[in-house]
Amino acid sequence: MEELRQRILAEGRAKAEGGVVLVGSFLNHQMDPQLMMHCAREFASLFKDMGINKIVTIEASGIAPAIMTGYLMNLPVVFVKKKQPKTIDESWKSWVWSFTRDGETTVCIDRKFLTADDRILFIIHLCRQSGARIVGMGFLVEKGFAQGGQFLRDHNIPYHALATITRIREDNSMELA
């Protein structure tokens, strides 16, 4: 998606060490709702014929585009929690690696919101535990130099990245596909 690519190049920053991409001016700390809606329209178009009945996202930067995609597709949006709240009795649990925090984080989702009957847009170990069928995954920004995309291809999971960073140079500038 050209609009997102241009914003990354114009406003994004990178740290070659650790592969961290900083997009706080329009995604993480300050959000551009028009850009998020444009991204949501792209996701809704890309995944419209896949029989999805829920959208799942983690409590992070993906919340806004997930909600907007859910709105456009008329689907519920389920949040993976970073800590298990006292209000959840039974949950699916897993761990994710955080490049931002440089460590593992435990995550969970209430079992009543993710079942074997679900066909979801997203992926996380929690989905496999529940028996939900992973039918697609959408990314605003993919770090093409990392192994995530290859993992998804190796497991035959269809995914779409609206922008792919192929390399972070030593001067912290970025190359996009």
N, C-alpha and C positions, 0 to 999 in steps of 0.2 A: 504494500500500500504506500504509494508515493508520498502522501501527506505525512504519514508517520516517519518514513525514512528521512524526509527533509527536516523534521523537528529533531530527530535524533542527531543528525549531522550539525544542525545549527545550534542546538541548546544542550545536547547530551555531552557528558564528560565520561572519561574512562580512567581506570587505574590498571595499567598493564600487570602490575603485581597483584595477583589474586583474581584477575578477570572481572573486576567489579565495574558495572555500567551505572552511571548516575544520570537519572532522568527526572530529578526532583522538580524541575520547573514546570513540567506538564503532566507528570504521572504519579510520583511518589508523595511529595510534600504539598505541592500545589497541583491541582488537577484542571485540565482543560476539558470541560464537559462536552463541548462541540466535537473535539477530537475523539473523545471516548465514544460518543454516539456514532461517529463515522466508522470507528473500529468495530463497534457492535453491529452496525449494518453489514459490514464486510463478513464478520463471523456468521451472522444470521443467514446471509446468502450462501456462504461456503458450506454450512452444515444443515441447510433446510431440508434436505431429502434423506436424512440418515435415521429417522425414527427416534430422535432424542426425546426423552420425556423429563429430563432434569439437567440443569447446569450446575456443576460443582466447582467451587473455587476455594482457595485457602484465604484466610484472613490476611490479606496483603494488598498489593497494588492492583490485583486483578478484580477486586470487588466491583469497582465502577463499570468496567466493560462487561462483566458477567451480569450485573443487574440490568444494564441496558440491553444486552443480548437476550436475557430472559424476558424482558418486557416486549421486545420486538417479536420473539418467537412464541410469546404467551406460555412461558414455562416457569416453574418454580426454580429458584436459585438456592442451593444449599451451601453453607459455609463450613469448611474444615477449620476447626478451632485449634489454636496454638497451645492452649492449655485446657484441660477438661474442667468445665464449670460444674459447680455443685448441682446444677439443674439437670444434668445428664446422668441418668442411672446406668444405662448400658451403652457402650460405645465401641466402635472399631478404632484401633489405635495403630499408629505407625510412627516412623521417624523420617524427617526430611533434612537434607543438608542445606544450610543457609550460607551462601557465599558472603552475604552482608555481615552476618554474625560470626562467620568462620567456624561453624560447629553444627552439630545435630540438634534438631528441635523435635520434641514429641508433639504429635498432632492427633486429633481425634474427631470423630463425627458421630452424632447420635444415631444409633442403629435403626430407629424408626424412620429416619430420613434417607436411608440408603439401603435398598434391599435387592434381592436377586431379580426382581421384576424391572429394575431400572436400566435404562439405556441412557448413558450419560455422556456429556461433553466435558471431558477432563480426564486426568489420570492421576492416581496416587495409589499406593499399596492398599489403602483403606477400601478402595473400590473392589479390588480383587478379594479381600477378606469377605465382603458382603455378598459376593457373587454377582454384583452388578456387571453389566456388559459395557465395556469401554468402546464406544463407537467413534470417538474423535477427540482431538485435543486442539485447543487454539491458544496461540501465544501472541502477545503484542510484539515482544522482542525476543528473538532466539539468539543465544550465544552459539553460533555455528561452530566455533572453535572448541566447544565443550562436547561431551559425548551424549547429551540428552537426545538429540535428533537421531543419532545412530541407534541408540537404544530403542527408540520408538519404531524405527524402520525394521530393526532386527525382530521386533515383536509384532510386526504387521499392524501397528496402531496408526490409523490415518491422523495426520496433524497438519495444521497450517500455521505458519508464522507470518504475521503481517510485515515484519521487518527482521532481517537476519544480519547480525554483526559477524563477519567472517574472521576478523582479526583486530586485536588491539595492538597498536604499534608501541615501540619503546617510548615514544614521545607522548603516549596516552591518547593519540588520535585514533579514530576508528575507521575501519573499512567495512562497507556494507555490500551485500550481494545484490 
